Amino acid sequence: MSEKALQNPAPWNIYKKISFRFFFLLLSLFIILNNNGAFTFFSSVLQLPNLVLHDFIPWFSKQIIHYNYDFTIYTNGSGDTSYDWVLLLVIFLVSVIGSIVWSAVDRKRKSYNAAYYWLVVLVRFYLAFTLILYGAIKVIKLQFPDPSLMRLLQPFGNASPMGLAWTFLGFSKGYNIFMGIVEVSAIMLLFRRTVVVGAFLSLAATVNVMAMNYFFDVPVKLLSTALVVMCLFILAPHFLKLYRFFINYESQQLEKMYQPKFKKRWLDLTAYGVKYLYIAASLIFLISSLIEQRKTYGSAAPKPFMYGIYDVESMKVKGKTLMPLATDSTRWKQMIINYSGYARIKKMNDSSANFTTVFDQKKKGLVLKSTDKDSTKYVLNYNFIGKDKLILSGFTEKDSVMVSFKRKDLKAFKLINRGFHWVSEYPYNR
């Protein structure tokens, strides 16, 4: 296609114009109202519309569609809350009504080439930075951590579908890096020459994520589906030629996208400079913040004092030894210290109790305080005998307590000790 034809394309038919108006509103509103960390430097500004919507969405739910839910729950660790679904409905309705009004008042316009170009730029950057973020937290293993001590002790059948997926994905560092590299390759969406390749790779990555979210009940279905739609939106103008190339084996040349040109060269250079400066600044900020998070939450974070699984060998209350009966809800079975400031006590009947921990390493003291309503409190002294044996002794309310533990060797878990094998004479499926 010649440069002249590229800058003066043919008029659009009515169906293309109506479709563009709808998707312009739909995608723009979704991106603005679901920044999700994609546009780091605009996060504060993009939060402002949500402050209004936090009042409007509950009102719309209750008064217009008569859908009642806990109106205090907004977008949180779950991206599929009632608030999010109603917000999507509002975005859809605004897009439908807006496209109808837009079509009525602007019916004489021949095309929207410049607006379409900038919409694609917005979608490309949102998709790219979202996937780069998700890819980076996989490469440095922040999204899917190693199976926790509590997860290792959890009965397999008691895991939720999402917990099963997180354990599966968190087990392998290599697979995390592989997934991360595929998602980070979305960086190609930021450059015109590699947009189609970047959209293909992004589509492969997002379809896989979307399937995982749907079939393992991961509450990020809305976002992952939206990312798939955005990939298809970018590829849409090339569908016919891609079909002819991949299915009919016909040679094809993809059309160049319309690109608005500034009349003065210095404006073109300034635009390119701003683009690359923004990309570089965003990537530097993202990488530096993730490295810091890795030191706080990820694999580089320091392990808490007394980290480990401790099996109870004996337990005395008021000087009386408690027998290890399987139905006993008093005698301890294990103590797990996985996170700083917290401990979990498993009882003989497999019930659990969570405690906050306060250590005094100089006096070798430990205070365990229950997070449950009963607020049970243990004031204890700890004493290590060798590397693996631990004795806790002290009081809870008026009762004396003494517990003897043996630290569990984590390498005893098959999930940890199996390792990688080039040669396997038989499947090791346990």
N, C-alpha and C positions, 0 to 999 in steps of 0.2 A: 504494500500500500504506500502511495507517495506521501510526502510530508504535507502537501496541499490537501489531499483527501483526508489525511489524519486530522488536520485542523478544521476541516469543513465537512464533517460526516453527514450521511443522509438523514432525513427526518425520521423520527420514531413513529411506529404505528400506535394506535390508541391503547392496545393491550400492554405494550412495553411501557408506555408512560404511566398508566395506572399502577402497574406492578412496581415500577420504580418509586412512585410516591408512597405506596404502602410500605415497602421495605426501607425506604429512607427514614420514615418515621419510626418503624418498628425497631430497626437495628440501632439507630441513633439513641432512642429512648432507653433501650436495653443497656447499651454501653454506658450511657451517662448515669443510669440508676444502679448499675452493677459494675462499678469500677474494678472491684476485686484485686486491687493492687497493680493493675495493668499500667495506669498512668500515675506513677508515684508522686510526681511533683504537682499534680492537680487533685490529689486525694481530698484535701481540706475543702476545696471549692465544690467538688462533686458530692460532698456529704450534705451540702445545704439543701438540695431538693428533698433528700430523704427525711430531713427534720419536719418538713411540711407533710410528707407522705405518711409519717408515723401517726399523724392525726387523721389524715384523710382516708387511708386504707381501712382502719377499723370502722370508721363511719360508713364507708362504702359497703363493707362486708355486712354490717348490721342492718343498715337502712335500705340498701338497694338490692342486694342479692340474698339477704336474710341468712347469712352464713355466720354462725357463732363459733368462736374459738377463744383461746386465751389471748386477749388483745395485748398483753404485755410482752409477748414473745415476738421479737423481730428477727432479722437475719442474724444467725449465730454460727456455731460450728456446723449446724445443718443449713444447707442452702435450699432446702425444700420445705420450709415452714409454711403454715397457712398464709402468713403475711406475704411470702414470696410468690405463692400461687395466685393470690388475689392481685398482687402487683402486676404479675404477668398478664392477667386478664384485663386489667386497666390499661396496660401498655397496648395490648391487642385492640381493645375497643377504641382507644384514642387514635391508633394507626388506621383503623377502618374508617372511622368518622372523619378523621383528618384528611385521608386520601380522597374521600368523596367530595368534601368541601374544596380541597385543593384542585381537584379535577374540574369542578364547576367554575371556579374563579380564574383558572389558568389554562382553559381548554385550548387556547389558540397557540400555545407554545409548541414549537416543532420538536424540540429535544431538550434533554437535561444533561448534556455531556460533561459540562464542568462540575455540576453538582454530583453526578455519578462518580466522576473521578475522585472527588474529595471524600465521598462516602466510602469508596473502596479503600482509600488511604486510611480512613478512620478504622475500618474493619480490619485491615491488614495489621495496623499497629496494635490494636487491641488484642487480636488473636496472637500475634507474635509475642508480645510482652507477657501475656497470660501464660502461654506455653513455655516460654523461656523461664518464667518464675517456677512453674511446676516441674520443668525439666531440671532446673538447678537444684531444687530441694530434693530431687531424687539422686542426682549425682553425688551430693554431699550427705545424702541419707538423713534428711530431716523429716520428710513426709512419712516414710515407712521405717521406723527404728527397728533395731534388733528385737526379737521377741523378749518381752520383759520376764522377770523372774516369776511374776504372778501368772503370766500367760503360760509359762513352761509347766506350771503346776495345775493349770486349769484342765479339767476333764475335756477331752476333745469334743464330745457331744454337747457341752455347755457353751461352746463358743457361738457367738452370733455370726450370721453370714458375713457381715462387715469385719468382725474380729478375725474370722478365718482368712479373709482376703488380706487384711493387714499383716497377719502372721506369715502368710505365704509370700507376700511381696517383701516384707521386712527381713525374711530369712537370708536372702541372697544379695550381697553387695554388688556382685557382678551384674545381676539382672536389673538392679536399680540404675546402675550406670548405663546399661543398654537402653532402658526406657528413657532415661534422662537425655541421652544423646539424641534420640529420635525426636523428643519434644523440643530440645534446644535448637534443633535444625530449623525450627520455625523462624529463626533469625533471617532466613532467606526471603521471608515475606516482606522484609523491610526494604528490599532492593528490587527495582522494576524488572531487571533481567532474569531474576530467579523466582519471581512471584509464583508461577505455575508449578514449578518443582516444589517450592516451599508449601504451597497449598495442598499438593498431593501428599507430602510427608505429614503435614499437619492433619489432613483428613484421616490418614492411617492411624495416627496417634490418638486423635479425639474419638474415632469410632471405637477403638479398643477401650478407652477410658469410659465412654458412654455405656458400652456393653457391660463392663465391670460394675458400673454404678447401678444399672438396671437389675442385673441378675444376682448381685451380692448385696442388694438393699443398701447401697451407699448413698447418703442423702445429699448428693450433688448432681442429681439428674437434670435439673433445669439448666445449670451452667454448661454441663458437658454436652447436652443436646444443642444448646445455643452455639457452642463452638463448632459442632458438626455443620449446623446450618450456615455459619459464616464461611466455613471452608467451601461448601457447595456454592454459596453466593459468589465467592471470588472466581470459582471455576466455571460458573454458569455460562458466560459468553463463549466458552471454548468447548462446551459439551458435544456439539455436532461434529466438530473437527476431531476431537479426541475419540469419539465413537468410530469415525471413519478410519482413524489411524490404528486403533487397537483392535477393532473388530473386523474391518474390511481390508486392513493392511494397505491402505492408500496413503501415499505421502501427502503431508499437510503442512501448511505454514500458518502458525497462530498469528492472528491479527494483533498489531500493536495497540495498546490502550491509548485512547485520547488523552493528551496531556496539555493543559493550558500553558501558554508561553507568555512570559513577561516581555514587554516591548524593549526594556533596557536590560542589557546583559548583566549589569551589576546586581539587579534584583534577582535574576536567576542564580547567580553565585551566592548571594545572601541566603536565598531559600535553601540551597543545598548545604550551605554552612550551618544554618540553624538545624536542619534535619540531622546531620551527622553529629553535631554537638549534642543534641538532645538524646540521640541513640547512645552515644558514648557515656554521657552523664548518667543516664538511666541504668546502663549495664554496670558501671562502676559502683553506683549506689546500691544496686541489687546485690552484687557479689560481695561487697564489703559488709552489708547488713546480714547476709546469710552466713558469712564466715563467723561473725560475732554470735549469731544464734546457734551455730554449730558448737561453739565453745560453752554455751549456756544450756542448750537443750539436746544437742546431738551427740554423736559418738565421741566428740572431743571434750564433752562436759565431764568434770571430775565425778567419780563415784562417791556416794555418801559414806560417811563413817559406818563401819560394820556392815557394808553392803554384802548381801548374800542370803542364802536360804539356810535356816537353822532347824534341824530336826530335833524334837524334844526326846531326850532319853529318859528323863524322870522329872516328876513335878510333885512338890510338897506344898500343901496348904495347911496352916496351923500345925506344922510338924508332921502331918499325916500324908503318907504317900498315896497319890491318886493312881488307881489302876488304869491302864490304857484300854478302856472299854470303848468299842466303836460307837456307842450311842451317847457317850458322855458329852454334854455341852459345856462343861466346866474345864476339864483338863485340856491343856494345849497340845497340839500335834506338831505345829511348825510356826516359826516366826520368819517373816519375809521382810527384808529391808531393801527396797528397790529405789526409792526416791528420797532425797534429802528432806528431813522433817517428818517423815511418815513411816509407819510400820503396819503390817497386817498380821494378825494372829489367826491361824486356822485351828479350829477345835477338833476333837476326835470325831464328832458327828459331821464333819466337813462344813460346818457353818464358819463364817469369818467375822472378825471384828477389826475395824480400822482404828488406828491410834496416831496421834501426833507424837513426835519424839523430841526431847530436849536432852542433849548430852552435855555432861561436864567432864571433859577428858582429864582434867587435872585431878579431880576427886573420884574419877571413875564412877560417875553417877549417871543415871538414866531415869527420866520421867516419862511415863507412857500415859497419855490422856485420851480416853475414848472419844471418837467423833460422834458417837451415838447419843441419844437423849439421856441415857443413864449417867454419862460423863464419868465412867469408872476411871480411877486414877491409880497408877502404880508408881511408887517412889522406890527405886531400885539401885543397887550397886552391881556393876558388872566386873567380871574377872575372866581373862583369857588364860587357859591352860594349854600351852603350845599354840599351834596355829589354828586348830580345828575345834577345840572344845571351849565352850562358853558357859559360864554360870551367872545367872541373875538371882539376886536375893534382896529382899526388902519387904515392903508392906503395901497393901491395898486396904484403905480405910483402917480397920482394926485387925485384919488378918495378916499373918506372916506368909510370905511366898518364897519358894526357892525352886528354880527351874534349871535343869542341866541340859545343854544343847550340844549337838555335833554339827559343824558346818558341812553342808552338802557339797560334794564335788560337782560343779556344773558340767564338767566333761562327761558325766555319767548319762546325760541326756543324749539320746540318739540324734536329735535334731541338731545338736551342736558338734558332736564328735564324728559324724559321718564323713564330712569333708568331700573333696572332689576326686573322682576316679576316672581315668581314661579307659581302663579295662575293668569290666564287670562280668564275671563268668555267669552270674545269675542276677536277676533283678533284686535289688535291696529295697523291697517294698514292705514296710512295717506299719 
